[in-house]
Amino acid sequence: MPPLITPEEALRLGEIEDPAGIEALVQRAWEVRTDRFADSTDMCSLVNAKSGGCAEDCGFCAQSRYAEADTPMHAMMDGEQILEHARAAEAAGAHRFCMVTQARGCPSATSSRSWPEPAWWPSTPTSSAACRSGTSPPSGLASSKR
C-alpha cells in the first residue's frame, strides 16, 4: 500500500499550531482511518518482563537507573511467568503479545534464558543495530490472528 503523504508533507503537518488546523487534521485522520479500516481494532498485550535499573541514560525512559520515575524493579521473569501472561492476553482477545525488558540491545544467542528459543531467533549473536533493523519473527508469527 503506497503512503498517503510524503515525509515532507508529514513534517509540515507536525508544524500546525492553530487549534482549528489541528482539529481539521484530526478529523481528516479519523476519516482516513474509518475509510480504510471501518471500526476494526487490533488488540495487543505487553508484559514488562524485566524492569528497572538499566545502565543506559536515554533521558526519556523510566527504566533507566538515572530516571526520577518511581519504576518498580524486578528481575527477568522466567518462561512460565511469561507464558502465563501470554495465555491471559490470548484469553482476553489480544491478537499480539509483546515482551519488553530493560537492556542495551538484543540478547545474544548465547545468553542464558529459561525458555526455548523460537525457530526464528538468530543463531548468532546480534547487535542492537540488527535488533532495531528488524531481526524479528516471520510475519505469520508476529501478527497472526487467532
Secondary structure as the mmCIF struct_conf table of DSSP 4:
data_model
#
loop_
_struct_conf.conf_type_id
_struct_conf.id
_struct_conf.beg_label_comp_id
_struct_conf.beg_label_asym_id
_struct_conf.beg_label_seq_id
_struct_conf.end_label_comp_id
_struct_conf.end_label_asym_id
_struct_conf.end_label_seq_id
BEND BEND1 LEU A 4 ILE A 5
HELX_RH_AL_P HELX_RH_AL_P1 PRO A 7 LEU A 13
TURN_TY1_P TURN_TY1_P1 GLY A 14 GLU A 15
HELX_RH_AL_P HELX_RH_AL_P2 PRO A 19 PHE A 37
TURN_TY1_P TURN_TY1_P2 ALA A 38 ASP A 39
STRN STRN1 CYS A 44 LYS A 50
STRN STRN2 SER A 51 SER A 51
BEND BEND2 GLY A 52 GLY A 52
STRN STRN3 CYS A 54 CYS A 54
BEND BEND3 ALA A 55 ALA A 55
BEND BEND4 GLY A 59 PHE A 60
TURN_TY1_P TURN_TY1_P3 ALA A 62 GLN A 63
STRN STRN4 SER A 64 SER A 64
TURN_TY1_P TURN_TY1_P4 ARG A 65 TYR A 66
BEND BEND5 ALA A 69 ALA A 69
STRN STRN5 HIS A 74 HIS A 74
HELX_LH_PP_P HELX_LH_PP_P1 ALA A 75 ASP A 78
HELX_RH_AL_P HELX_RH_AL_P3 GLY A 79 ALA A 91
TURN_TY1_P TURN_TY1_P5 ALA A 92 GLY A 93
BEND BEND6 HIS A 95 HIS A 95
STRN STRN6 ARG A 96 THR A 101
BEND BEND7 ALA A 103 GLY A 105
HELX_LH_PP_P HELX_LH_PP_P2 CYS A 106 SER A 108
TURN_TY1_P TURN_TY1_P6 ALA A 109 THR A 110
BEND BEND8 SER A 111 SER A 111
BEND BEND9 SER A 114 TRP A 115
HELX_LH_PP_P HELX_LH_PP_P3 PRO A 116 PRO A 118
TURN_TY1_P TURN_TY1_P7 ALA A 119 TRP A 120
BEND BEND10 TRP A 121 TRP A 121
BEND BEND11 SER A 123 THR A 124
HELX_RH_AL_P HELX_RH_AL_P4 SER A 128 ARG A 132
TURN_TY1_P TURN_TY1_P8 SER A 133 GLY A 134
HELX_RH_AL_P HELX_RH_AL_P5 SER A 139 ALA A 142
BEND BEND12 SER A 143 SER A 143
#
